[in-house]
Amino acid sequence: MIKKALFLLYTFFCFGVLVGQEVSIKPVPSWLFKVSEDPSRKPDQKEVSDGYYLQLYDKQTSVAAQTSYTHIIRIIENDNGVQNASEVSVSFAPQYQQVVFHHVNIVRKGKIVSSLQFNQIRVVEEETEAENFLYNGTKRAYIVLRDVRKGDRIDFAYSLTGFNPAYYNTFSDEVYFSKGIEIVNFFATIIASPGQKLKVKTYNDAESPRILSYNGSQTYHWSNPLLKKYESTSGTPSWFTITPYATLTAFNSWAEVGKWAVGLFQEAEKDVSAEIKEMVNAWKREANTDKQVYVAKAVRFVQDEIRYLGFEIGSNTHIPYSPSKVFNQRYGDCKDKALLLAILLRLHDIKAYVGLVNTVSGKVLDQRIPSQLEFNHAIVAIEISPGVYKFIDATTSYQRGRAYEIFTPDYGFALLVKEGVDKLTTIEAGPRKFISIEEQINVSPKGETSKLLVQSSYEGGSADNLRYDLDSYSNRELGENYTKYYSKYYDSVVMEKEIEIQDDSINNTITVREQYNIPSLWKKGSDGRDVFSVFAKPIYDLLPNPEESYKKGPLAIKYPEQIFYKVKLGMPSEWPVDNSPIHIKNNSFQFDFEIYNEADTVFLDYRFISFKDHIPVEEMEKYKEDYKKMIEVMEYQFYQGVKNGNSGVNEGGSQLSWVPFLVLLCCVAGGLLLFRQFNRKSAPTLYHPRIAKSLSGWVVVLGVTLFLGWILNTVSVFSDTFLTEYEWSSLKIAGGIKLQFIVIFQLIFSFGIPVFSSAIIYWYLKRRDIFPRMFIAYVLFLIAGQALILFSFGMVDLGTSFSSIIDVYTKGLIRSVVYGAVWISFIYRSENVKQTFLFPYLYDPLENDTIAAEETNDQSNDNNEEQTDSNEEQ
C-alpha cells in the first residue's frame, strides 16, 4: 500500500514538473501594443450562433520576442453558450513552444472571479492528423470553467512563446478577416524586430494595415477591419477562395525562400548508408544503360516499399529525416520520401531535386507573395534537359509505365530545392487520365434474359487509381461492388462469371471485363408499353451542376480527364433512331455525343475531355445552356410498341411523367371532397352575424399574405423539377424506390398547398365563422408537411445531390413557423377577427339584413301604436 502511494505521488510530481515546463502563469508581456474596445459597437444579434459571441478578439505577435499573445472576451447569451463556451483551450507544439496564461476571469454583474489556478490546468496530447498517418506531437492545455451562467463575461488571455526552429529566424504570418462566430471588436497587431520591415500583400479586398512605429519597431496594426462572414464556396476549384486575408513576410523574393529551403535539406541529404549504395549498384546492373528503367525501379521502391507515415514533430515539420533513416525504418512523410527518391536518382548521375508545392492553392502560387507558408507538400523534379523537368509524387502508390510517362497531378507550380533557384517552376500535369468503357447489351424479348458485357480500359493516372482500388478489395468484394453498381440501373442483374483483369504494367494500362445476366430488362412503362433505359453514369459524374455550386466563382471540373463511353445495344429487331448529335467545345472542355444504328444495333457514343480544372465565371451562362443539352442525353429510354417492337426511343427523357399529373388529380379531387365536407361546418362565435364587420385593418394584411402565398406556391408547383420521365427514373438511380415515395409525398404536399389555400381564401372572402380554425389548420399543415419532408430526406443517403432542395425546405419551415407565430397569435387576440368572421354556412347577409330591418320597423310601429293609444287615453 505504501509503495502504491509513493508511486502515485511520484507520478503526480513528474506530471507537475512536466506541466510546469510547458505551461506557466505570468503577467502580460511588456511589449504589448495598447488597444481599447469600442463601446459603441454592438453585436449583430441575427449573427449570434452557438449561444455566445466575442466582445473582443485581440491577437498580437512580437517577432523579436517570438511570442504570440491572444486576448478574448466571450459573452454568454444563453444555455447553449454555457455548453459551448465554458472551456479555455490552447494547442501548442511542446518541442519549441510554451503556453503562458495571464488571466482567466468570469465577470458576473460587475464582480470579477478568477478561474486561473495552476492545479486546474490540464495538458493532453492531441494528434489531430493520426487518421492521415501523420503524428505531430502537439498538445492541448485547457481549463474547464466552473459555475458558468447565462450572461457571464468570460475574459481570458494567454501567450504562446517560441517559433518553429525550422524557420531559421525568418518570419511569415497570415491574418484572416473572416468570422464563424460574431465578433464585436477585432484587433490584429504584428510588431517586427527592430530594423526589420515586412512585405504585406492583401487578398480578396482585405483591408491594409496601419503601419506605425512602436518602441522603435515597425508595427502593422488592424483595428476593427471589415470581417466577412463565412460563406460556402462549394463546387469551386480548391485554389479559389473569397476569404479576405493578408500575408506578411520578411522574404523579399522566391530566391530568399529557395535559399531557406536549401538549408532545410542540406544536412539530411549527406547521410547515405552503404546499404543504399549497394541497392543502387544492383539497380544499375539491372538497368544496364537505360536510365528510365533505373528511374522506374527507384520510383517503384520509394512509392510502394516506403510506406507513408510521418512524425512531423518539432522542427521535423519542415526538416526531413535522413535518407538512411527513412530507408532503414521503411516509412516517411512526403519530404522524407521525396528526398530519398532524389538521392537515389542522384547516385546514378540523374539530376533530381525536391520540389515544394501546394496541393490546395498551387495553381495560383505565382500570384502570392513569396513566403515559406505557401507550401504543404513535397515532390521530386527530374531534370530531363536544361530547364525541362518531369515531376513525380513519391507519396503516390501503384504507379507503373515508363518513368517519364508517370502521371503527375495538377499541382500548378513548384519551388525547387536547388542552389541558385530564384523563381517558381511550372508543373505540367498529366499525361491525361484516359478511360474507355464499352457496354454491350444483347437485348432479348420481354420475359427472356438479356446479356450485359462490359469492357473497360484504363491508362495513365486512371490505371494508377484503379490499381490501388483493386489491391484494396478481395475478389468477392470486387464482384459485389461491381454488381451493386449495375443493380441501380438493371433490376435483378447477376454477375455471370468472375471479373477478368489484365494489368500491363509496362504500358500502364488495365483492362477489366465483366459479364452479367439481366433476367428482366424490360419494364412496363407509364403508357402501357414495355421500356428499358440506359444511363451514361461515367459521363454524368464529370458534369458539375451549375445550380449546386457557388454562383460568384468558377466551377470546378476534373482535370486532366479523358473518357470515352460507348453503349452498344443488340435489339430484337431493326431499330431506327433519330440521329441528333451534340458537339460542344470551349476552353475548358469538349463534349461529344452521337446516337446511330446499324440494322438491329443501336450505338450511343459519348466523349468528354477536360482542358483545365474550371469553367470561368464569365462563361457560366453559356455552360448552363450546354449543361441542359448534355443532361438531356444522359439517359435514353427505349420503348417496345405493337409492331415488330420498334416504336422508338425517348431521347433524354423529354416525355412528361404521368406521376405528378396523377398526384395533382388526386389532390384536386381530394381537396374538393374535403372542401365540401368542411364548408358545411360552422363554428361558435361570440357575436351575432348581424353585427359582422367588413374586412379592415390588419385583417386585410392577412388576406394579402394569403393571396401572395397562393400565387407564389402555384407558380412554384408548376415549375417543379420532377416532371419528366428522365427525372422521375433518375430518382431511383439516386436513392431507390424509397426516394421515389418521398418525392410523391413531396408532390402531394406541394399540390396540397394551393388547393388548401384556395379554400382558405374562399372562406376569408366569405367571412366564414370557420375561417380562424381552418387558417390555423392550414399553417400547421405547412409546418408539419415541411418538417416531414426534411425528416424523410434525412432517412435517405443522397450525399449533396439534394442539398438545394433540403435548403429550400429548411428555409420554408423557418418562414412557416415565424408566419404561424405571428398570425395565429393575431387570430387568437384580435377583436377585429372575432367581429369579422361570423357567417355560418348558407348565411345570406343581405337577406338577413332585410329581415332584421323589417323586424325593427314592426317593433317601431308597435311602439308608435302604443304611444298613440296612450295619448288618446290621456
Disulfide bonds with the S-S distance in Angstrom:
none
